[in-house]
Amino acid sequence: MGLAGRCWRGLFLVGALGASLWAGPPFFTDDPEPVDLHHMELYLSWMGSQAPVGAAGSLPLVEFNEGILPETQFHLVAPLAYAKPEGTPVTRGYGDTEIGFKVRLLRETDVIPQVGVFPLVEVPTGSATRGLGAGHTQVYLPLWIQKSWGPWTSYGGYGWWRNPGDGQRNWHYVGWLLQRDLSERLTLGGELFRRSASTLDGQASGGFNLGAILNLSERDHVLVSAGRNLSGDRETHLYLGYQMTLDLGSGHGPALASGPPRP
């Protein structure tokens, strides 16, 4: 593989192999809690990563979630991706489309944690030759667990990625997050994560993100996070987004999803 090919492959790692690693905005780690029935969430956001080989991300990234059945959420992500290998012009275009369903298997009790699955499919709608997509259909199969006590909430889990293609390999993700509601307006959180190598010549990496959720109103929320890898590829991650929540069953009035806004 030539230098250009190595740069594009490096940028797939920089961009976390698409928008889906920002599974629970503004973090990589997600929770098992689906959007309530007849409720929806809409995110407009920027996500980006910077590494020695260049920069990559999505601006804007549009995410839509809706509670279509009890304990079941439909999920769709449509990104306008960009990639900029070091020393070359930036490339922009539509990226890979993400489709999924989050299903809660167990509700939380005083003793039992909340448990859910969130299978995702990355449809290769972005151009792989321009560094805007993977070029192959990817599948993500995670299991998430959550427990809350007072103003504290902790959740995390494990996910397996099917990542076909020349020079690629299936890989694994493990992450855990702790967050605290400081008030009705502000939630702060931090996560630790580790992911295995996603290419044959790649390496495993691990790191952290710190983030905040600001509730401007029952409908409007601002989400932000920043972090970096502590091992593996030297990579910095940034996320900034706006979230709108609506109750579709009551004339499109504002409503929060159950619990605090989903980070």
C-alpha positions in Angstrom: 0.0 0.0 0.0 1.3 3.4 -1.0 1.6 6.6 1.2 -1.7 7.9 0.1 -3.4 4.6 0.9 -1.8 4.6 4.4 -3.0 8.2 5.0 -6.6 7.3 4.1 -6.5 4.2 6.3 -5.1 6.3 9.1 -7.9 8.8 8.7 -10.5 6.1 9.1 -8.9 5.4 12.5 -8.8 9.2 13.2 -12.5 9.5 12.4 -13.3 6.5 14.7 -14.4 4.5 11.6 -17.4 6.8 11.1 -19.8 8.6 13.3 -21.0 5.6 15.1 -18.3 5.5 17.7 -19.9 8.6 19.1 -22.6 6.2 20.2 -24.0 8.2 23.0 -23.4 11.9 22.2 -21.2 13.5 23.5 -19.4 10.3 24.4 -18.2 7.1 22.7 -19.9 4.9 25.4 -23.7 4.6 25.1 -26.4 3.7 27.6 -29.2 1.0 27.4 -32.1 3.5 27.7 -34.2 3.9 24.5 -36.2 7.0 23.6 -39.7 6.8 25.1 -42.5 5.6 22.9 -43.8 8.4 20.7 -40.9 10.6 21.6 -38.0 11.7 19.4 -34.5 13.2 19.6 -32.8 15.2 16.9 -29.1 16.1 17.0 -27.2 18.6 14.9 -23.5 18.3 15.7 -19.8 18.5 14.8 -17.5 15.6 15.6 -13.8 15.6 14.7 -10.6 13.9 15.5 -7.0 15.0 15.0 -3.9 12.8 14.7 -0.4 13.0 13.2 -1.7 11.6 9.8 -4.3 14.3 9.6 -7.9 15.2 10.6 -11.3 13.8 9.9 -14.9 14.1 11.1 -18.4 15.2 10.2 -19.9 18.7 9.9 -22.8 18.7 10.2 -23.8 15.3 11.6 -27.5 14.7 11.8 -28.8 12.1 14.2 -32.5 11.1 14.6 -33.9 8.8 17.3 -37.6 7.8 17.8 -39.4 5.5 20.2 -41.3 3.4 17.7 -42.3 0.6 20.0 -42.3 0.1 23.8 -38.6 -0.3 24.9 -37.5 0.1 21.2 -35.8 3.0 19.5 -35.2 3.6 15.8 -31.9 5.3 15.0 -30.5 7.0 11.9 -27.3 9.1 11.3 -26.6 11.1 8.2 -23.1 12.7 8.2 -21.5 15.3 5.9 -18.0 14.0 6.3 -14.6 15.6 5.8 -11.0 14.2 5.6 -7.7 16.1 5.5 -4.5 14.0 5.3 -1.5 15.9 6.5 -0.2 18.2 3.8 -3.1 17.7 1.4 -6.4 19.7 0.7 -9.5 18.8 2.6 -12.1 16.5 1.0 -15.8 16.8 1.8 -18.9 14.8 0.9 -21.6 12.5 2.2 -20.3 9.8 4.6 -21.5 6.4 5.6 -25.2 6.2 6.7 -25.9 4.5 10.1 -29.1 2.6 10.9 -29.9 0.8 14.1 -32.4 -0.2 16.8 -31.9 0.1 20.5 -33.8 -2.4 22.6 -34.0 -2.4 26.4 -33.9 -5.9 27.8 -34.2 -5.2 31.5 -35.5 -2.1 33.4 -33.5 -0.9 36.3 -34.6 -1.7 39.9 -33.0 -1.0 43.3 -30.9 -4.2 42.8 -30.9 -5.0 39.0 -29.1 -2.7 36.5 -30.7 -1.6 33.3 -29.6 -3.7 30.3 -30.0 -3.2 26.5 -28.6 -3.9 23.1 -28.1 -1.5 20.2 -27.2 -3.3 16.9 -26.0 -0.8 14.2 -25.3 -1.2 10.5 -22.9 1.2 8.7 -24.1 1.4 5.1 -21.2 2.3 2.7 -22.7 5.4 1.2 -19.5 7.5 1.5 -16.6 7.4 -1.0 -13.8 5.2 0.4 -11.4 6.4 -2.3 -11.8 10.0 -1.1 -11.5 9.0 2.6 -15.2 9.6 3.4 -16.3 6.1 4.0 -15.2 2.5 4.8 -16.1 1.0 1.4 -17.8 -2.0 3.0 -20.9 -2.6 5.2 -19.9 -2.6 8.8 -22.0 -4.1 11.7 -21.7 -3.1 15.4 -23.2 -5.4 18.1 -22.9 -3.8 21.6 -24.4 -4.7 25.0 -24.9 -1.8 27.5 -25.5 -1.8 31.2 -26.6 1.1 33.5 -27.1 1.8 37.2 -28.2 5.1 38.9 -28.1 6.3 42.5 -29.2 9.7 43.5 -27.6 12.3 41.1 -25.1 9.8 39.9 -25.4 7.5 36.8 -22.8 5.0 35.6 -23.0 2.9 32.4 -20.9 1.1 29.9 -20.3 -2.2 28.1 -18.8 -4.1 25.3 -19.2 -4.0 21.5 -18.0 -6.1 18.6 -17.4 -4.6 15.1 -17.6 -6.6 11.9 -15.1 -4.7 9.7 -14.5 -6.4 6.4 -12.3 -5.3 3.6 -8.7 -5.5 2.4 -6.3 -4.9 5.3 -9.1 -4.5 7.8 -10.0 -6.7 10.8 -12.9 -7.1 13.1 -12.4 -5.2 16.4 -13.7 -4.7 19.9 -14.7 -1.8 22.1 -15.0 -1.6 25.9 -16.0 1.6 27.6 -17.4 2.9 30.9 -18.8 6.3 32.0 -19.6 8.0 35.2 -21.8 11.2 35.3 -23.4 13.5 37.8 -26.3 15.8 37.7 -25.1 19.0 39.3 -28.5 20.7 38.8 -31.5 20.4 36.5 -29.5 22.5 34.0 -26.1 20.8 34.1 -24.7 17.3 33.9 -21.0 16.5 33.9 -19.4 13.1 32.9 -16.2 11.3 32.0 -15.5 8.0 30.3 -12.6 5.6 29.8 -12.5 3.4 26.7 -10.3 0.9 24.9 -10.6 -0.5 21.4 -8.6 -3.2 19.6 -6.9 -2.7 16.3 -9.2 -2.3 13.3 -6.6 -2.9 10.6 -4.0 -5.7 10.1 -1.1 -3.2 10.6 -2.9 -1.1 13.3 -2.6 -1.1 17.0 -5.0 -1.1 20.0 -5.7 2.3 21.6 -7.3 3.6 24.8 -8.2 7.0 26.2 -10.7 9.2 27.8 -13.3 11.9 27.1 -14.8 14.5 29.5 -18.1 16.1 28.6 -21.1 18.2 29.7 -24.8 18.5 29.0 -26.4 21.9 29.3 -30.3 21.9 29.4 -31.4 25.2 28.0 -35.0 24.1 28.3 -37.1 20.9 28.3 -36.7 20.8 24.5 -33.2 22.3 23.9 -29.9 20.9 25.0 -26.2 21.6 24.3 -23.7 18.7 24.4 -19.9 19.0 24.4 -16.9 16.7 25.0 -13.2 16.6 24.5 -10.6 13.9 25.1 -7.5 12.1 23.7 -5.9 8.7 23.5 -3.5 7.6 26.2 -2.2 4.7 24.3 -2.0 3.7 20.6 -2.5 6.3 18.0 -2.0 9.9 19.2 -5.5 11.1 18.7 -7.6 14.0 20.0 -11.4 13.8 20.0 -13.9 16.7 20.0 -17.7 16.9 19.9 -20.1 19.8 19.9 -23.9 19.3 19.4 -27.4 20.6 19.8 -30.2 18.2 20.8 -33.9 18.8 20.5 -36.4 16.5 22.2 -40.1 16.3 21.3 -43.2 14.4 22.5 -44.9 13.3 19.3 -47.9 12.0 21.1 -49.0 15.4 22.5 -49.0 17.7 19.6 -45.2 17.9 19.2 -44.7 19.6 22.5 -41.3 19.4 24.2 -40.4 16.5 26.4 -37.3 14.9 27.9 -36.5 11.3 27.3 -36.9 9.3 30.5 -34.1 10.1 32.9 -31.5 12.9 32.2 -30.8 13.9 28.6 -29.0 10.9 27.0 -25.2 11.7 26.9 
